[in-house]
Amino acid sequence: MQLTEESAKVFAISQLFGGARHLTEEECEALRNLSSEKFRSKLLKE
């Protein structure tokens, strides 16, 4: 139930800012290249 509630909050807040939108491939790649994302990915592989 907690995941559903958190998802509803994210959806509601996104509506306040004009609604959700999909990231472009360039935006996804920029996130993948962040040092924090590389660190997180490394931890998941261990």
Secondary structure in CASP SS format (residue, H / E / C, confidence):
PFRMAT SS
TARGET T0000
AUTHOR 0000-0000-0000
METHOD secondary structure of the structure
MODEL  1
M C 1.00
Q H 1.00
L H 1.00
T H 1.00
E H 1.00
E H 1.00
S H 1.00
A H 1.00
K H 1.00
V H 1.00
F H 1.00
A H 1.00
I H 1.00
S H 1.00
Q H 1.00
L H 1.00
F C 1.00
G C 1.00
G C 1.00
A C 1.00
R C 1.00
H C 1.00
L C 1.00
T C 1.00
E H 1.00
E H 1.00
E H 1.00
C H 1.00
E H 1.00
A H 1.00
L H 1.00
R H 1.00
N C 1.00
L C 1.00
S H 1.00
S H 1.00
E H 1.00
K H 1.00
F H 1.00
R H 1.00
S H 1.00
K H 1.00
L H 1.00
L H 1.00
K H 1.00
E C 1.00
END
